[in-house]
Amino acid sequence: MTTVLLADDHRMLRDSLRRSLEENGFEVVGEAPDGAEAVRQALALQPDVVLMDVSMPVLDGVEATRQITRLAPESQVVMLTMHADGDVMARAIQAGAVGYLVKDCSIDDVVATVRLAARGEAVLTPGLAGSMLADVKKMTRGSGNGDAPTISAREEEVLQLVADGLSLPEVAAALFISVKTVKNHLASIYSKLDARDRTQAVLRAVRMGIIRLD
């Protein structure tokens, strides 16, 4: 059973999320009213997924995410926030979040995103994806490809398709290879880019000019 830690300073929202997640087969192992407590509980409980607000007392959600992904790397962080802001999303993703949802989304969206995050899939609110990618481009403009690691043509194809939003089975089908081969290519890419997951690999590859975000 997928375990979840809820981090939000609004108790009513936490109560609602707990009920909805438990009704959908998740185990909510903890609740944190601030970012510092979220970090403490993530280290103690090692949940599969942390559902994290951005604006919280003591420690904001982005910094809490950065600490959790460094200290408890097996826990995947999904941001659930009122901030429909591409800049905030970009900072959250750079901090290590694998998902970003705005609170006007449906509970079905939350459930689906938590399930994907538990499998290591990255999910962004569709309406904000474009603005976040624009922010990443802005941050990386002028960086060039410099001393970019040597990525093979096939690895570049795999990473580009991942950046375009395809799932691993979809990447495999598009390239006429097995899912296992896709995973092997990604493992090689992670090593070359010193990345821990697909989201980080994509962001680093964009900065280096290896792939593009349209």
JOHUHU-V315063 format. One record per pair of residues at least 4 apart in sequence whose C-alpha atoms are under 8 Angstrom apart, sorted by sequence separation. I is the first residue (numbers start at 1). J is the second residue. If there is no record, write none. Layout:
# JOHUHU-V315063
i->(I;I)
j->(J;J)
This chain:
# JOHUHU-V315063
i->(10;11;12;13;14;15;16;17;18;19;20;21;22;33;34;35;36;37;38;39;40;41;42;56;59;60;61;62;63;64;65;66;67;68;69;85;86;87;88;89;90;91;92;93;101;105;106;107;108;109;110;111;112;113;114;115;116;117;124;125;126;128;129;130;131;132;133;134;135;136;137;151;152;153;154;155;156;157;158;159;160;161;162;166;167;168;169;170;171;172;173;177;178;179;180;181;182;183;184;185;186;187;188;189;190;191;196;197;198;199;200;201;202;203;204;205;206;8;21;22;32;33;41;42;55;56;59;67;68;69;83;92;93;105;116;117;124;151;161;162;166;172;173;177;190;195;196;205;206;8;21;22;32;54;55;69;93;116;117;162;172;189;190;195;205;206;7;21;31;54;68;69;116;172;190;194;206;6;42;53;54;69;92;171;190;193;32;52;101;162;169;172;195;202;18;113;161;169;172;30;89;168;171;190;193;6;65;186;189;193;52;79;158;99;168;30;168;29;14;29;61;79;84;99;77;78;81;83;98;77;78;79;80;81;82;35;76;77;78;79;80;81;82;4;6;11;34;35;36;76;77;78;79;80;81;82;98;2;3;4;5;8;9;10;33;34;35;36;78;80;98;99;100;101;102;1;2;3;4;5;6;7;8;9;33;34;35;98;99;100;101;158;1;2;3;4;5;6;7;8;9;34;35;39;43;50;52;54;98;99;100;1;3;4;5;6;7;8;34;35;38;39;42;46;48;49;50;51;52;53;54;55;69;5;7;48;49;50;51;52;53;54;65;69;158;159;7;35;36;39;43;46;47;48;49;50;51;52;53;69;158;35;39;43;46;49;51;52;54;62;66;42;62;65;66;155;7;65;154;155;6;63;65;5;42;62;155;78;5;78;162;5;151;78;163;77;162;76;151;5;76;86;90;150;4;7;85;86;89;90;149;159;3;4;5;6;7;8;9;76;84;87;149;2;3;4;5;6;7;8;86;87;90;2;3;4;5;6;7;85;86;90;121;2;4;9;85;86;8;9;87;86;164;163;160;159;160;156;156;148;147;148;145;146;148;51;144;145;143;144;145;49;143;144;145;140;141;143;136;140;49;49;137;48;137;122;137;120;121;122;133;133;20;24;21;98;96;93;94;93;94;2;2)
j->(14;15;16;17;18;19;20;21;22;23;24;25;26;37;38;39;40;41;42;43;44;45;46;60;63;64;65;66;67;68;69;70;71;72;73;89;90;91;92;93;94;95;96;97;105;109;110;111;112;113;114;115;116;117;118;119;120;121;128;129;130;132;133;134;135;136;137;138;139;140;141;155;156;157;158;159;160;161;162;163;164;165;166;170;171;172;173;174;175;176;177;181;182;183;184;185;186;187;188;189;190;191;192;193;194;195;200;201;202;203;204;205;206;207;208;209;210;13;26;27;37;38;46;47;60;61;64;72;73;74;88;97;98;110;121;122;129;156;166;167;171;177;178;182;195;200;201;210;211;14;27;28;38;60;61;75;99;122;123;168;178;195;196;201;211;212;14;28;38;61;75;76;123;179;197;201;213;14;50;61;62;77;100;179;198;201;41;61;110;171;178;181;204;211;28;123;171;179;182;41;100;179;182;201;204;18;77;198;201;205;65;92;171;113;182;45;183;45;31;47;79;97;102;117;96;97;100;102;117;97;98;99;100;101;102;56;97;98;99;100;101;102;103;26;28;33;56;57;58;98;99;100;101;102;103;104;120;25;26;27;28;31;32;33;56;57;58;59;101;103;121;122;123;124;125;25;26;27;28;29;30;31;32;33;57;58;59;122;123;124;125;182;26;27;28;29;30;31;32;33;34;59;60;64;68;75;77;79;123;124;125;27;29;30;31;32;33;34;60;61;64;65;68;72;74;75;76;77;78;79;80;81;95;32;34;75;76;77;78;79;80;81;92;96;185;186;35;63;64;67;71;74;75;76;77;78;79;80;81;97;186;64;68;72;75;78;80;81;83;91;95;72;92;95;96;185;38;96;185;186;38;95;97;38;75;95;189;113;41;114;198;42;189;117;202;117;202;117;192;47;118;128;132;192;47;50;128;129;132;133;192;202;47;48;49;50;51;52;53;120;128;131;193;47;48;49;50;51;52;53;131;132;135;48;49;50;51;52;53;131;132;136;167;49;51;56;132;133;56;57;135;135;213;213;211;211;212;210;211;208;208;209;207;208;210;114;207;208;207;208;209;114;208;209;210;206;207;209;203;207;117;118;206;118;207;198;213;197;198;199;213;214;107;111;111;199;200;199;200;200;203;115;118)
